[in-house]
Amino acid sequence: MENASIRKARVVDIPAILELIELGTKSGKILKRSPSDLRRNIRHFWLAEEDGRLIACCSLEVYCQKLAEVRSVSVRPNHRRKGVASALIAHCLKEARRRRIYEVLAITDRDNLFKRMGFAEQLHGQKALFSRPGHHS
Ligand SMILES: CC(C)(COP(=O)(O)OP(=O)(O)OC[C@H]1O[C@@H](n2cnc3c(N)ncnc32)[C@H](O)[C@@H]1OP(=O)(O)O)[C@@H](O)C(=O)NCCC(=O)NCCS
């Protein structure tokens, strides 16, 4: 993460973000996002840049004062394992703290990445349970 910097995304970044997310879906469990979805949610996206090139993205989707979700974390394959995702997640948590969001959620198969940042399966005896209403498991 030495030379990378984090900034807010702008509308002009949408094609590059779509590409990053597409790349992420190939090796990890993240959902595809459509151009219109990104246009609606661009204000929630944060980007990591190195030498003027976009190397990673993530979003902090704020649903209400109570709840936000870290989503769409994707790092270019040749920039992985250098702490870029960790830095983006830490940035989202800082942003959530600044905005006085009560709880931040992450739905992930990369538990360690999030646990290192302070996420836990239980919070004061409570668990996050989720369901996909359109699916039977
Ligand atoms: C998952 C993903 C976002 C991780 O990005 P990343 O930038 O490699 O993440 P980090 O570097 O912060 O941490 C990844 C690992 O590298 C290690 N690491 C961090 N800095 C390091 C460094 N300087 N040197 C060596 N290893 C390092 C971390 O310990 C971590 O180990 P883990 O396997 O226990 O989690 C990335 O692999 C990706 O884009 N995958 C496809 C999309 C995806 O799966 N997204 C889902 C995330 S919820």
The ligand as a Tripos MOL2 file, in Angstrom:
@<TRIPOS>MOLECULE
LIG
   48    50     1     0     0
SMALL
NO_CHARGES

@<TRIPOS>ATOM
      1 C1        -10.1430  -10.3190   -1.3680 C.3       1 LIG1
      2 C2         -9.3180   -9.1460   -1.8840 C.3       1 LIG1
      3 C3        -10.1950   -7.9230   -1.9520 C.3       1 LIG1
      4 C4         -8.1480   -8.8980   -0.9230 C.3       1 LIG1
      5 O1         -7.4100   -7.7700   -1.3650 O.3       1 LIG1
      6 P1         -5.9140   -7.5210   -0.8900 P.3       1 LIG1
      7 O2         -5.5520   -6.1380   -1.2450 O.co2     1 LIG1
      8 O3         -5.0650   -8.6010   -1.3780 O.co2     1 LIG1
      9 O4         -6.1050   -7.6320    0.6880 O.3       1 LIG1
     10 P2         -4.9770   -7.3450    1.7750 P.3       1 LIG1
     11 O5         -3.6600   -7.2650    1.1080 O.co2     1 LIG1
     12 O6         -5.4000   -6.2160    2.6230 O.co2     1 LIG1
     13 O7         -5.0760   -8.6660    2.6400 O.3       1 LIG1
     14 C5         -5.0070   -9.9370    1.9670 C.3       1 LIG1
     15 C6         -3.9650  -10.8230    2.5770 C.3       1 LIG1
     16 O8         -2.6730  -10.2980    2.2960 O.3       1 LIG1
     17 C7         -1.9100  -10.2170    3.4810 C.3       1 LIG1
     18 N1         -1.0540   -9.0360    3.4120 N.ar      1 LIG1
     19 C8         -1.4190   -7.7540    3.6400 C.ar      1 LIG1
     20 N2         -0.3470   -6.9360    3.4870 N.ar      1 LIG1
     21 C9          0.6790   -7.7450    3.1440 C.ar      1 LIG1
     22 C10         2.0210   -7.5000    2.8370 C.ar      1 LIG1
     23 N3          2.5280   -6.2580    2.8570 N.pl3     1 LIG1
     24 N4          2.7870   -8.5630    2.5050 N.ar      1 LIG1
     25 C11         2.2920   -9.8080    2.4730 C.ar      1 LIG1
     26 N5          0.9970  -10.1030    2.7510 N.ar      1 LIG1
     27 C12         0.2200   -9.0800    3.0770 C.ar      1 LIG1
     28 C13        -2.9100  -10.0950    4.5810 C.3       1 LIG1
     29 O9         -2.3950  -10.6040    5.7730 O.3       1 LIG1
     30 C14        -4.0830  -10.8800    4.0780 C.3       1 LIG1
     31 O10        -4.0270  -12.2100    4.4890 O.3       1 LIG1
     32 P3         -5.3490  -13.1390    4.6150 P.3       1 LIG1
     33 O11        -5.2440  -14.1080    3.4980 O.co2     1 LIG1
     34 O12        -5.2350  -13.7410    5.9550 O.co2     1 LIG1
     35 O13        -6.5650  -12.2510    4.4810 O.co2     1 LIG1
     36 C15        -8.7130   -9.4420   -3.2840 C.3       1 LIG1
     37 O14        -8.0840  -10.6980   -3.2550 O.3       1 LIG1
     38 C16        -9.7620   -9.4470   -4.3800 C.2       1 LIG1
     39 O15       -10.0110   -8.4420   -5.0180 O.2       1 LIG1
     40 N6        -10.3850  -10.6260   -4.6020 N.am      1 LIG1
     41 C17       -11.4510  -10.7640   -5.5910 C.3       1 LIG1
     42 C18       -12.6850  -10.0620   -5.1120 C.3       1 LIG1
     43 C19       -13.1540  -10.5620   -3.7550 C.2       1 LIG1
     44 O16       -13.0570  -11.7190   -3.4080 O.2       1 LIG1
     45 N7        -13.7020   -9.6430   -2.9870 N.am      1 LIG1
     46 C20       -14.3260  -10.0630   -1.7680 C.3       1 LIG1
     47 C21       -13.8300   -9.3450   -0.6200 C.3       1 LIG1
     48 S1        -15.1760   -9.3740    0.5260 S.3       1 LIG1
@<TRIPOS>BOND
     1     1     2 1
     2     2     3 1
     3     2     4 1
     4     2    36 1
     5     4     5 1
     6     5     6 1
     7     6     7 2
     8     6     8 1
     9     6     9 1
    10     9    10 1
    11    10    11 2
    12    10    12 1
    13    10    13 1
    14    13    14 1
    15    14    15 1
    16    15    16 1
    17    15    30 1
    18    16    17 1
    19    17    18 1
    20    17    28 1
    21    18    19 ar
    22    18    27 ar
    23    19    20 ar
    24    20    21 ar
    25    21    22 ar
    26    21    27 ar
    27    22    23 1
    28    22    24 ar
    29    24    25 ar
    30    25    26 ar
    31    26    27 ar
    32    28    29 1
    33    28    30 1
    34    30    31 1
    35    31    32 1
    36    32    33 2
    37    32    34 1
    38    32    35 1
    39    36    37 1
    40    36    38 1
    41    38    39 2
    42    38    40 1
    43    40    41 1
    44    41    42 1
    45    42    43 1
    46    43    44 2
    47    43    45 1
    48    45    46 1
    49    46    47 1
    50    47    48 1
@<TRIPOS>SUBSTRUCTURE
     1 LIG1         1 GROUP 0 **** ****
